Amino acid sequence: MLKIVKFGGSSVANATQFQKVKNIVEADDTRRFVVVSASGKVDKDDNKITDLLYLCHAHIKYNINCDAIFHMIEERFLSIKEELKLSCDIKKELDLLYSQLDKHIDLDYLVSRGEYLTALLMSEYLGYQFVDAKDLIFFNYDGSIDYIKIKATFDQIVKEHPRLVIPGFYGSLPDGTIRIMSRGGGDVSGSIMANVVDANVYENWTDVSGILKADPRIVKKPKQVDVITYSELRELSYMGASVLHEEAIFPVKHKNIPIHILNTNDPTSSGTIIVNRIKNETNKNNLITGIAGKKDFSIITVKKAHMSNEIGIINYALDVLKKYKISIEHIPSGVDSFSIIVETESIKPVLYELLLKIKEKCQADDVTVIDNVALIATVSRFMKSKTGMSGRLFTALGKADINISVISQTSDEMNIIIGVDNADYEKTIQVIYKEFEDN
């Protein structure tokens, strides 16, 4: 048994959290490779180190002194070192970073220092070997991951050092330049390492006890998801569920390595297990896996008589959107019309020009746009085998006087997406949850 364990920012926010991490790691001898994020918020009024580093860069860019911000960063790392009585010369590292704070400092390098410094302290505290992510996580110039180079490098390192701590969130390009990932990329770092070491499980430790079936800010005490498939998680993540970075799925999926979401503050909780597929489903009473959604979409509707007889008319509209680099969410269609759903913010600057171009290209009778649309996804791997679920969903929403402007269902019947008015967003999620989970 071999586990990759990744600890998020809240799990390494201060000395107390460091102690919890050590207890977790030492409780299981198979937890040999540890990936850490940058120190996060101690409480809701605190700041994440990564945010402070981004803020430092913004100040430098506009010739504003960032000493006060850097002092906050310095205080965090020095307090962790002092409370844990570590010998690591973190002050020397901080002084070096401070000396580099000028207009020539690279953003990726600066922001990566949160993970770097956190991992330095954690490696000493655990008694594990520190490995800089720039010397282990390698990207090609196109942004793809160089697994062959990572594997070869890792195999050499592990011969001398069987237990490692690795900073998440960044790696290096072929020329050695540091490259950061998108926010939450530490999850991806852990997933890459799980792939490379052929881990039996990838444990992702955070400040929640797993994935919930709905947003707890909308649904009171939603149930926890015990097991979820990668496909279901992708659907929920895309629609706003944010426990795990959605790109973290790909490095482990084809190797069937499960991801286990666990809570650093409640390590006895069973958490949520994410798998590629489930061979023997144990809970036959489950109806839905989860509900997620996002607000602020627009529906562009193109109408033209006898449209169904024309070839390529939708492509004409898509070509216009491509020219303006606008991503498309869904394309529901009828006999003499089709609609394109896009994020409202993406079309705001070019709205009238865009509608005119689409009308001209398609030679349409009419092109209209509706704003303030929320998209809500009800996701379930059980949907295909249980009849009447769509009917139940639409009946429940009808009884609640919620008007549906869009309906879309995937061919694998894993997902029903509906569009409602922004004002009905929270109510819709509550109604769907009540229909399938409270009855």
C-alpha positions as a Markdown table, in Angstrom:
| # | Residue | x | y | z |
|---|---|---|---|---|
| 1 | Met | 0.0 | 0.0 | 0.0 |
| 2 | Leu | 1.3 | 3.4 | -1.0 |
| 3 | Lys | -0.5 | 6.8 | -0.5 |
| 4 | Ile | 0.1 | 10.2 | -1.8 |
| 5 | Val | -1.2 | 12.8 | 0.7 |
| 6 | Lys | -1.9 | 16.4 | -0.1 |
| 7 | Phe | -2.7 | 19.0 | 2.5 |
| 8 | Gly | -4.5 | 22.2 | 1.5 |
| 9 | Gly | -3.9 | 25.7 | 2.7 |
| 10 | Ser | -6.2 | 25.5 | 5.7 |
| 11 | Ser | -4.4 | 22.3 | 6.9 |
| 12 | Val | -1.1 | 24.2 | 7.1 |
| 13 | Ala | -2.3 | 27.6 | 8.2 |
| 14 | Asn | -0.4 | 27.7 | 11.5 |
| 15 | Ala | 1.6 | 25.6 | 14.0 |
| 16 | Thr | -1.6 | 23.9 | 15.4 |
| 17 | Gln | -2.5 | 22.7 | 11.9 |
| 18 | Phe | 1.0 | 21.5 | 11.3 |
| 19 | Gln | 0.7 | 19.4 | 14.4 |
| 20 | Lys | -2.5 | 17.9 | 13.1 |
| 21 | Val | -0.8 | 17.1 | 9.8 |
| 22 | Lys | 2.0 | 15.3 | 11.6 |
| 23 | Asn | -0.4 | 13.2 | 13.6 |
| 24 | Ile | -2.2 | 12.2 | 10.4 |
| 25 | Val | 1.0 | 11.3 | 8.5 |
| 26 | Glu | 2.5 | 9.4 | 11.4 |
| 27 | Ala | -0.7 | 7.4 | 12.0 |
| 28 | Asp | -0.2 | 5.6 | 8.7 |
| 29 | Asp | 3.2 | 4.4 | 7.5 |
| 30 | Thr | 2.1 | 4.3 | 3.9 |
| 31 | Arg | 1.8 | 8.1 | 3.8 |
| 32 | Arg | 5.4 | 8.5 | 2.5 |
| 33 | Phe | 5.0 | 11.3 | 0.0 |
| 34 | Val | 3.4 | 14.6 | 1.1 |
| 35 | Val | 2.4 | 17.5 | -1.1 |
| 36 | Val | 1.5 | 20.8 | 0.6 |
| 37 | Ser | -0.2 | 24.0 | -0.4 |
| 38 | Ala | 0.8 | 27.5 | 0.8 |
| 39 | Ser | -0.3 | 28.4 | 4.3 |
| 40 | Gly | -3.9 | 29.4 | 4.2 |
| 41 | Lys | -6.3 | 31.4 | 6.4 |
| 42 | Val | -6.1 | 30.8 | 10.1 |
| 43 | Asp | -9.7 | 32.2 | 10.4 |
| 44 | Lys | -12.2 | 33.9 | 8.1 |
| 45 | Asp | -10.7 | 37.3 | 8.8 |
| 46 | Asp | -7.1 | 36.1 | 7.9 |
| 47 | Asn | -5.4 | 36.1 | 4.6 |
| 48 | Lys | -4.0 | 33.3 | 2.4 |
| 49 | Ile | -0.3 | 33.6 | 1.8 |
| 50 | Thr | -0.9 | 33.1 | -1.9 |
| 51 | Asp | -3.2 | 36.1 | -2.0 |
| 52 | Leu | -0.7 | 38.3 | -0.1 |
| 53 | Leu | 2.0 | 37.3 | -2.6 |
| 54 | Tyr | -0.3 | 38.3 | -5.5 |
| 55 | Leu | -0.9 | 41.5 | -3.7 |
| 56 | Cys | 2.8 | 42.2 | -3.3 |
| 57 | His | 3.2 | 41.8 | -7.1 |
| 58 | Ala | 0.4 | 44.2 | -7.8 |
| 59 | His | 1.9 | 46.8 | -5.5 |
| 60 | Ile | 5.3 | 46.5 | -7.1 |
| 61 | Lys | 3.8 | 46.8 | -10.6 |
| 62 | Tyr | 2.2 | 50.2 | -9.7 |
| 63 | Asn | 5.2 | 51.5 | -7.6 |
| 64 | Ile | 3.5 | 51.1 | -4.3 |
| 65 | Asn | 5.4 | 50.0 | -1.2 |
| 66 | Cys | 4.5 | 46.4 | -0.2 |
| 67 | Asp | 6.5 | 46.2 | 3.0 |
| 68 | Ala | 3.4 | 46.0 | 5.2 |
| 69 | Ile | 2.1 | 43.1 | 3.2 |
| 70 | Phe | 5.4 | 41.3 | 3.1 |
| 71 | His | 5.7 | 41.7 | 6.9 |
| 72 | Met | 2.4 | 39.7 | 7.2 |
| 73 | Ile | 3.9 | 36.9 | 5.2 |
| 74 | Glu | 7.1 | 37.0 | 7.2 |
| 75 | Glu | 5.2 | 36.9 | 10.5 |
| 76 | Arg | 3.3 | 33.8 | 9.5 |
| 77 | Phe | 6.3 | 31.7 | 8.6 |
| 78 | Leu | 8.4 | 32.9 | 11.5 |
| 79 | Ser | 5.6 | 32.2 | 14.0 |
| 80 | Ile | 5.2 | 28.6 | 12.7 |
| 81 | Lys | 9.0 | 28.0 | 12.9 |
| 82 | Glu | 9.2 | 29.5 | 16.5 |
| 83 | Glu | 6.1 | 27.6 | 17.8 |
| 84 | Leu | 7.3 | 24.3 | 16.5 |
| 85 | Lys | 10.9 | 25.0 | 17.5 |
| 86 | Leu | 12.3 | 24.3 | 14.1 |
| 87 | Ser | 15.9 | 25.0 | 13.0 |
| 88 | Cys | 15.2 | 25.8 | 9.4 |
| 89 | Asp | 16.6 | 29.2 | 8.5 |
| 90 | Ile | 13.4 | 30.5 | 7.1 |
| 91 | Lys | 14.4 | 34.1 | 7.8 |
| 92 | Lys | 17.2 | 33.7 | 5.4 |
| 93 | Glu | 14.8 | 32.5 | 2.7 |
| 94 | Leu | 12.4 | 35.4 | 3.5 |
| 95 | Asp | 15.3 | 38.0 | 3.3 |
| 96 | Leu | 16.3 | 36.6 | -0.1 |
| 97 | Leu | 12.8 | 36.9 | -1.4 |
| 98 | Tyr | 12.5 | 40.4 | 0.0 |
| 99 | Ser | 15.7 | 41.4 | -1.8 |
| 100 | Gln | 14.2 | 40.3 | -5.1 |
| 101 | Leu | 11.0 | 42.4 | -4.8 |
| 102 | Asp | 11.4 | 44.7 | -7.7 |
| 103 | Lys | 9.7 | 45.2 | -11.1 |
| 104 | His | 11.8 | 42.5 | -12.7 |
| 105 | Ile | 10.5 | 39.7 | -10.3 |
| 106 | Asp | 8.6 | 37.0 | -12.2 |
| 107 | Leu | 5.0 | 36.6 | -11.0 |
| 108 | Asp | 5.1 | 32.8 | -11.1 |
| 109 | Tyr | 8.3 | 32.7 | -9.1 |
| 110 | Leu | 7.0 | 35.1 | -6.5 |
| 111 | Val | 3.6 | 33.4 | -6.0 |
| 112 | Ser | 5.2 | 29.9 | -5.8 |
| 113 | Arg | 7.2 | 31.0 | -2.8 |
| 114 | Gly | 4.1 | 30.3 | -0.5 |
| 115 | Glu | 4.2 | 26.6 | -1.3 |
| 116 | Tyr | 8.0 | 26.6 | -1.3 |
| 117 | Leu | 8.4 | 28.1 | 2.2 |
| 118 | Thr | 5.5 | 26.0 | 3.7 |
| 119 | Ala | 7.1 | 22.8 | 2.4 |
| 120 | Leu | 10.5 | 23.7 | 3.8 |
| 121 | Leu | 9.0 | 24.0 | 7.3 |
| 122 | Met | 6.8 | 20.9 | 6.9 |
| 123 | Ser | 9.7 | 18.8 | 5.7 |
| 124 | Glu | 11.8 | 19.5 | 8.8 |
| 125 | Tyr | 8.8 | 19.0 | 11.1 |
| 126 | Leu | 7.9 | 15.6 | 9.6 |
| 127 | Gly | 11.6 | 14.6 | 9.3 |
| 128 | Tyr | 11.0 | 14.1 | 5.5 |
| 129 | Gln | 13.3 | 15.2 | 2.6 |
| 130 | Phe | 12.3 | 18.4 | 1.0 |
| 131 | Val | 12.2 | 18.3 | -2.9 |
| 132 | Asp | 11.6 | 21.6 | -4.7 |
| 133 | Ala | 8.8 | 21.2 | -7.2 |
| 134 | Lys | 10.8 | 22.9 | -9.9 |
| 135 | Asp | 13.2 | 19.9 | -9.7 |
| 136 | Leu | 10.5 | 17.3 | -9.9 |
| 137 | Ile | 7.3 | 18.5 | -11.6 |
| 138 | Phe | 8.1 | 19.2 | -15.3 |
| 139 | Phe | 6.0 | 20.9 | -17.9 |
| 140 | Asn | 6.5 | 21.0 | -21.7 |
| 141 | Tyr | 6.4 | 24.5 | -23.3 |
| 142 | Asp | 2.8 | 23.8 | -24.4 |
| 143 | Gly | 1.8 | 23.3 | -20.7 |
| 144 | Ser | 1.5 | 19.5 | -20.9 |
| 145 | Ile | 3.0 | 17.4 | -18.2 |
| 146 | Asp | 6.3 | 15.6 | -18.9 |
| 147 | Tyr | 5.5 | 12.3 | -17.0 |
| 148 | Ile | 8.5 | 10.5 | -18.4 |
| 149 | Lys | 11.0 | 13.1 | -17.1 |
| 150 | Ile | 9.1 | 13.3 | -13.7 |
| 151 | Lys | 9.2 | 9.5 | -13.3 |
| 152 | Ala | 12.9 | 9.2 | -14.1 |
| 153 | Thr | 13.8 | 12.0 | -11.7 |
| 154 | Phe | 11.6 | 10.7 | -9.0 |
| 155 | Asp | 13.1 | 7.2 | -9.2 |
| 156 | Gln | 16.5 | 8.7 | -8.7 |
| 157 | Ile | 15.5 | 10.8 | -5.7 |
| 158 | Val | 13.6 | 8.0 | -3.9 |
| 159 | Lys | 16.6 | 5.8 | -4.0 |
| 160 | Glu | 18.2 | 8.0 | -1.3 |
| 161 | His | 15.1 | 9.6 | 0.2 |
| 162 | Pro | 12.1 | 7.3 | 0.7 |
| 163 | Arg | 9.9 | 10.0 | 2.3 |
| 164 | Leu | 9.4 | 13.3 | 0.6 |
| 165 | Val | 7.7 | 16.6 | 1.1 |
| 166 | Ile | 6.9 | 18.4 | -2.2 |
| 167 | Pro | 5.5 | 21.9 | -2.7 |
| 168 | Gly | 2.3 | 21.9 | -4.7 |
| 169 | Phe | 1.0 | 24.4 | -7.3 |
| 170 | Tyr | 4.1 | 24.8 | -9.4 |
| 171 | Gly | 6.8 | 23.1 | -11.5 |
| 172 | Ser | 9.2 | 24.1 | -14.1 |
| 173 | Leu | 9.5 | 24.5 | -17.9 |
| 174 | Pro | 12.3 | 22.9 | -20.0 |
| 175 | Asp | 14.5 | 26.0 | -19.5 |
| 176 | Gly | 14.1 | 25.8 | -15.7 |
| 177 | Thr | 11.6 | 28.7 | -15.4 |
| 178 | Ile | 9.1 | 28.2 | -12.7 |
| 179 | Arg | 5.5 | 27.8 | -13.9 |
| 180 | Ile | 2.5 | 27.9 | -11.6 |
| 181 | Met | -0.8 | 26.2 | -12.2 |
| 182 | Ser | -4.3 | 27.8 | -11.9 |
| 183 | Arg | -5.6 | 28.4 | -8.4 |
| 184 | Gly | -6.1 | 25.2 | -6.5 |
| 185 | Gly | -3.3 | 23.6 | -8.5 |
| 186 | Gly | -1.9 | 21.9 | -5.5 |
| 187 | Asp | -4.6 | 19.3 | -6.0 |
| 188 | Val | -3.2 | 18.7 | -9.5 |
| 189 | Ser | 0.4 | 18.3 | -8.1 |
| 190 | Gly | -0.8 | 15.6 | -5.7 |
| 191 | Ser | -2.6 | 13.9 | -8.6 |
| 192 | Ile | 0.5 | 14.0 | -10.8 |
| 193 | Met | 2.6 | 12.4 | -8.0 |
| 194 | Ala | -0.1 | 9.7 | -7.4 |
| 195 | Asn | 0.2 | 8.9 | -11.1 |
| 196 | Val | 4.0 | 8.8 | -11.1 |
| 197 | Val | 4.3 | 6.6 | -8.0 |
| 198 | Asp | 1.3 | 4.4 | -9.0 |
| 199 | Ala | -0.3 | 5.1 | -5.6 |
| 200 | Asn | -3.0 | 2.9 | -4.3 |
| 201 | Val | -4.9 | 6.0 | -3.2 |
| 202 | Tyr | -4.5 | 9.8 | -3.4 |
| 203 | Glu | -5.6 | 11.4 | -0.1 |
| 204 | Asn | -6.6 | 15.0 | -0.4 |
| 205 | Trp | -6.8 | 16.6 | 3.1 |
| 206 | Thr | -8.8 | 19.8 | 3.4 |
| 207 | Asp | -11.1 | 21.6 | 5.9 |
| 208 | Val | -14.3 | 19.7 | 4.9 |
| 209 | Ser | -15.3 | 16.1 | 5.6 |
| 210 | Gly | -16.0 | 15.3 | 1.9 |
| 211 | Ile | -18.2 | 16.4 | -0.9 |
| 212 | Leu | -21.7 | 17.5 | 0.0 |
| 213 | Lys | -24.8 | 16.9 | -2.2 |
| 214 | Ala | -25.6 | 20.6 | -2.3 |
| 215 | Asp | -24.1 | 23.9 | -1.2 |
| 216 | Pro | -24.6 | 24.2 | 2.6 |
| 217 | Arg | -25.2 | 27.9 | 2.2 |
| 218 | Ile | -28.3 | 27.1 | 0.2 |
| 219 | Val | -29.5 | 23.8 | 1.6 |
| 220 | Lys | -29.5 | 23.3 | 5.4 |
| 221 | Lys | -27.2 | 20.4 | 6.4 |
| 222 | Pro | -27.0 | 18.6 | 3.1 |
| 223 | Lys | -26.0 | 15.0 | 3.2 |
| 224 | Gln | -22.4 | 13.9 | 2.4 |
| 225 | Val | -21.5 | 12.0 | -0.7 |
| 226 | Asp | -19.8 | 8.7 | 0.3 |
| 227 | Val | -18.7 | 7.6 | -3.2 |
| 228 | Ile | -18.7 | 9.5 | -6.4 |
| 229 | Thr | -17.4 | 8.7 | -9.9 |
| 230 | Tyr | -14.8 | 10.9 | -11.7 |
| 231 | Ser | -17.5 | 11.6 | -14.4 |
| 232 | Glu | -20.0 | 12.8 | -11.8 |
| 233 | Leu | -17.4 | 15.0 | -10.1 |
| 234 | Arg | -16.4 | 16.6 | -13.4 |
| 235 | Glu | -20.1 | 17.5 | -14.0 |
| 236 | Leu | -20.5 | 19.0 | -10.5 |
| 237 | Ser | -17.1 | 20.8 | -10.6 |
| 238 | Tyr | -17.8 | 22.4 | -13.9 |
| 239 | Met | -21.1 | 23.7 | -12.5 |
| 240 | Gly | -19.5 | 25.3 | -9.5 |
| 241 | Ala | -18.8 | 22.6 | -6.8 |
| 242 | Ser | -15.3 | 23.4 | -5.7 |
| 243 | Val | -13.9 | 20.9 | -3.2 |
| 244 | Leu | -11.3 | 19.6 | -5.6 |
| 245 | His | -9.6 | 21.2 | -8.6 |
| 246 | Glu | -11.4 | 19.7 | -11.7 |
| 247 | Glu | -8.0 | 19.1 | -13.5 |
| 248 | Ala | -6.9 | 16.9 | -10.6 |
| 249 | Ile | -9.0 | 14.0 | -12.0 |
| 250 | Phe | -7.1 | 13.4 | -15.2 |
| 251 | Pro | -3.7 | 12.3 | -14.0 |
| 252 | Val | -5.2 | 9.5 | -11.9 |
| 253 | Lys | -8.3 | 8.5 | -13.8 |
| 254 | His | -6.8 | 6.2 | -16.4 |
| 255 | Lys | -4.8 | 4.4 | -13.7 |
| 256 | Asn | -8.0 | 3.9 | -11.6 |
| 257 | Ile | -6.3 | 5.5 | -8.6 |
| 258 | Pro | -9.1 | 6.6 | -6.2 |
| 259 | Ile | -9.0 | 10.1 | -4.6 |
| 260 | His | -10.1 | 10.2 | -1.0 |
| 261 | Ile | -11.3 | 13.6 | 0.3 |
| 262 | Leu | -10.7 | 13.9 | 4.0 |
| 263 | Asn | -10.8 | 16.5 | 6.8 |
| 264 | Thr | -7.6 | 17.5 | 8.6 |
| 265 | Asn | -9.7 | 18.8 | 11.5 |
| 266 | Asp | -11.8 | 15.6 | 11.7 |
| 267 | Pro | -9.5 | 12.8 | 10.6 |
| 268 | Thr | -11.9 | 10.0 | 11.8 |
| 269 | Ser | -14.6 | 11.1 | 9.3 |
| 270 | Ser | -15.0 | 8.7 | 6.4 |
| 271 | Gly | -14.8 | 11.4 | 3.8 |
| 272 | Thr | -15.7 | 11.0 | 0.2 |
| 273 | Ile | -14.1 | 8.5 | -2.2 |
| 274 | Ile | -13.8 | 9.4 | -5.9 |
| 275 | Val | -13.4 | 6.5 | -8.3 |
| 276 | Asn | -13.4 | 5.8 | -12.0 |
| 277 | Arg | -16.3 | 3.3 | -11.8 |
| 278 | Ile | -18.2 | 1.4 | -9.1 |
| 279 | Lys | -18.5 | -2.3 | -9.8 |
| 280 | Asn | -20.8 | -3.3 | -7.0 |
| 281 | Glu | -23.2 | -0.5 | -5.9 |
| 282 | Thr | -24.1 | -1.0 | -2.3 |
| 283 | Asn | -26.6 | 1.7 | -1.6 |
| 284 | Lys | -29.5 | 1.1 | -4.0 |
| 285 | Asn | -31.6 | 3.8 | -2.4 |
| 286 | Asn | -29.5 | 6.7 | -3.7 |
| 287 | Leu | -31.3 | 8.8 | -6.3 |
| 288 | Ile | -28.9 | 11.8 | -6.9 |
| 289 | Thr | -25.2 | 12.3 | -6.4 |
| 290 | Gly | -25.3 | 16.1 | -6.1 |
| 291 | Ile | -26.7 | 19.4 | -7.2 |
| 292 | Ala | -24.6 | 22.4 | -8.4 |
| 293 | Gly | -25.1 | 25.5 | -10.4 |
| 294 | Lys | -24.0 | 28.9 | -11.5 |
| 295 | Lys | -25.7 | 32.2 | -12.1 |
| 296 | Asp | -25.4 | 34.9 | -14.8 |
| 297 | Phe | -25.8 | 33.2 | -18.1 |
| 298 | Ser | -27.4 | 34.6 | -21.3 |
| 299 | Ile | -29.5 | 32.8 | -23.9 |
| 300 | Ile | -29.0 | 34.0 | -27.5 |
| 301 | Thr | -31.9 | 32.7 | -29.6 |
| 302 | Val | -31.7 | 32.6 | -33.4 |
| 303 | Lys | -35.0 | 32.2 | -35.3 |
| 304 | Lys | -35.5 | 31.5 | -39.0 |
| 305 | Ala | -38.3 | 30.0 | -41.0 |
| 306 | His | -37.5 | 26.5 | -42.4 |
| 307 | Met | -34.2 | 26.5 | -40.6 |
| 308 | Ser | -34.3 | 22.7 | -40.3 |
| 309 | Asn | -33.8 | 22.4 | -44.1 |
| 310 | Glu | -30.6 | 24.4 | -44.0 |
| 311 | Ile | -27.2 | 22.8 | -43.6 |
| 312 | Gly | -24.6 | 24.4 | -41.3 |
| 313 | Ile | -26.6 | 27.3 | -40.0 |
| 314 | Ile | -25.6 | 26.7 | -36.4 |
| 315 | Asn | -22.0 | 26.6 | -37.5 |
| 316 | Tyr | -22.3 | 30.1 | -38.9 |
| 317 | Ala | -23.3 | 31.4 | -35.4 |
| 318 | Leu | -20.5 | 29.4 | -33.8 |
| 319 | Asp | -18.0 | 30.9 | -36.2 |
| 320 | Val | -19.0 | 34.4 | -35.0 |
| 321 | Leu | -18.7 | 33.3 | -31.3 |
| 322 | Lys | -15.3 | 31.8 | -32.1 |
| 323 | Lys | -14.1 | 35.0 | -33.6 |
| 324 | Tyr | -15.0 | 36.8 | -30.4 |
| 325 | Lys | -13.4 | 34.0 | -28.3 |
| 326 | Ile | -16.6 | 33.3 | -26.4 |
| 327 | Ser | -17.1 | 29.9 | -24.8 |
| 328 | Ile | -20.4 | 28.1 | -25.3 |
| 329 | Glu | -22.2 | 26.2 | -22.5 |
| 330 | His | -25.2 | 24.6 | -24.3 |
| 331 | Ile | -27.0 | 24.7 | -27.7 |
| 332 | Pro | -30.7 | 23.6 | -27.4 |
| 333 | Ser | -32.5 | 23.7 | -30.7 |
| 334 | Gly | -36.0 | 23.5 | -32.2 |
| 335 | Val | -37.4 | 23.2 | -35.7 |
| 336 | Asp | -37.1 | 26.9 | -36.7 |
| 337 | Ser | -34.8 | 28.1 | -33.9 |
| 338 | Phe | -31.8 | 27.3 | -31.9 |
| 339 | Ser | -30.3 | 28.9 | -28.7 |
| 340 | Ile | -26.7 | 29.4 | -27.6 |
| 341 | Ile | -26.1 | 29.7 | -23.8 |
| 342 | Val | -23.0 | 31.7 | -22.8 |
| 343 | Glu | -21.8 | 33.5 | -19.7 |
| 344 | Thr | -23.2 | 37.0 | -19.6 |
| 345 | Glu | -19.9 | 38.6 | -18.7 |
| 346 | Ser | -18.2 | 37.2 | -21.8 |
| 347 | Ile | -20.6 | 38.9 | -24.2 |
| 348 | Lys | -21.2 | 42.2 | -22.4 |
| 349 | Pro | -18.5 | 44.2 | -24.1 |
| 350 | Val | -19.5 | 43.1 | -27.6 |
| 351 | Leu | -23.2 | 42.3 | -27.2 |
| 352 | Tyr | -24.9 | 44.4 | -29.9 |
| 353 | Glu | -22.1 | 43.9 | -32.5 |
| 354 | Leu | -22.3 | 40.1 | -31.7 |
| 355 | Leu | -26.0 | 39.9 | -32.2 |
| 356 | Leu | -25.8 | 41.8 | -35.5 |
| 357 | Lys | -23.0 | 39.6 | -36.8 |
| 358 | Ile | -24.9 | 36.4 | -35.9 |
| 359 | Lys | -28.1 | 37.8 | -37.7 |
| 360 | Glu | -26.1 | 38.6 | -40.8 |
| 361 | Lys | -24.2 | 35.3 | -40.9 |
| 362 | Cys | -27.3 | 33.2 | -40.4 |
| 363 | Gln | -29.6 | 35.5 | -42.4 |
| 364 | Ala | -31.9 | 35.1 | -39.5 |
| 365 | Asp | -35.4 | 36.5 | -39.1 |
| 366 | Asp | -34.7 | 37.4 | -35.5 |
| 367 | Val | -31.9 | 37.2 | -32.9 |
| 368 | Thr | -32.8 | 37.9 | -29.3 |
| 369 | Val | -31.0 | 37.6 | -25.9 |
| 370 | Ile | -32.3 | 36.8 | -22.4 |
| 371 | Asp | -30.1 | 37.6 | -19.4 |
| 372 | Asn | -30.2 | 36.7 | -15.7 |
| 373 | Val | -30.3 | 32.9 | -16.3 |
| 374 | Ala | -29.0 | 30.4 | -13.8 |
| 375 | Leu | -27.9 | 26.9 | -14.8 |
| 376 | Ile | -28.4 | 24.1 | -12.3 |
| 377 | Ala | -27.2 | 20.5 | -12.8 |
| 378 | Thr | -28.7 | 17.5 | -11.1 |
| 379 | Val | -26.1 | 14.8 | -11.4 |
| 380 | Ser | -26.6 | 11.1 | -10.8 |
| 381 | Arg | -25.1 | 7.8 | -12.0 |
| 382 | Phe | -28.4 | 6.2 | -10.8 |
| 383 | Met | -30.5 | 8.2 | -13.2 |
| 384 | Lys | -30.2 | 5.8 | -16.1 |
| 385 | Ser | -31.5 | 2.8 | -14.1 |
| 386 | Lys | -34.4 | 4.6 | -12.3 |
| 387 | Thr | -37.4 | 5.6 | -14.3 |
| 388 | Gly | -39.4 | 8.8 | -13.8 |
| 389 | Met | -36.6 | 10.9 | -12.3 |
| 390 | Ser | -36.9 | 13.7 | -14.9 |
| 391 | Gly | -40.7 | 13.7 | -14.3 |
| 392 | Arg | -40.3 | 14.0 | -10.6 |
| 393 | Leu | -37.9 | 16.9 | -11.0 |
| 394 | Phe | -40.1 | 18.9 | -13.4 |
| 395 | Thr | -43.2 | 18.2 | -11.4 |
| 396 | Ala | -41.6 | 19.4 | -8.2 |
| 397 | Leu | -40.4 | 22.6 | -9.8 |
| 398 | Gly | -43.8 | 23.1 | -11.4 |
| 399 | Lys | -45.5 | 22.8 | -8.0 |
| 400 | Ala | -43.1 | 25.4 | -6.6 |
| 401 | Asp | -44.0 | 27.8 | -9.5 |
| 402 | Ile | -40.5 | 27.8 | -10.9 |
| 403 | Asn | -40.4 | 28.5 | -14.6 |
| 404 | Ile | -37.8 | 26.6 | -16.6 |
| 405 | Ser | -36.3 | 28.3 | -19.6 |
| 406 | Val | -33.8 | 25.6 | -20.7 |
| 407 | Ile | -33.7 | 21.8 | -20.4 |
| 408 | Ser | -30.7 | 19.8 | -21.4 |
| 409 | Gln | -29.8 | 16.1 | -20.6 |
| 410 | Thr | -26.7 | 14.3 | -21.6 |
| 411 | Ser | -26.9 | 11.1 | -23.7 |
| 412 | Asp | -25.5 | 9.0 | -20.9 |
| 413 | Glu | -28.4 | 10.3 | -18.7 |
| 414 | Met | -26.0 | 11.3 | -15.9 |
| 415 | Asn | -27.0 | 14.9 | -15.8 |
| 416 | Ile | -30.1 | 17.1 | -16.2 |
| 417 | Ile | -29.3 | 20.8 | -16.6 |
| 418 | Ile | -32.1 | 23.3 | -16.3 |
| 419 | Gly | -32.1 | 27.1 | -16.8 |
| 420 | Val | -34.1 | 29.3 | -14.4 |
| 421 | Asp | -34.2 | 32.9 | -13.5 |
| 422 | Asn | -31.3 | 34.1 | -11.3 |
| 423 | Ala | -33.9 | 35.1 | -8.7 |
| 424 | Asp | -35.1 | 31.4 | -8.5 |
| 425 | Tyr | -31.5 | 29.9 | -8.2 |
| 426 | Glu | -31.5 | 29.1 | -4.5 |
| 427 | Lys | -35.1 | 28.1 | -4.4 |
| 428 | Thr | -34.7 | 25.7 | -7.3 |
| 429 | Ile | -31.8 | 23.9 | -5.6 |
| 430 | Gln | -33.7 | 23.6 | -2.4 |
| 431 | Val | -36.8 | 22.2 | -4.2 |
| 432 | Ile | -34.7 | 19.6 | -6.1 |
| 433 | Tyr | -32.8 | 18.6 | -3.0 |
| 434 | Lys | -36.1 | 18.2 | -1.0 |
| 435 | Glu | -37.7 | 16.1 | -3.8 |
| 436 | Phe | -34.8 | 13.6 | -3.9 |
| 437 | Glu | -33.2 | 13.6 | -0.5 |
| 438 | Asp | -35.8 | 14.6 | 2.0 |
| 439 | Asn | -38.5 | 12.2 | 0.9 |
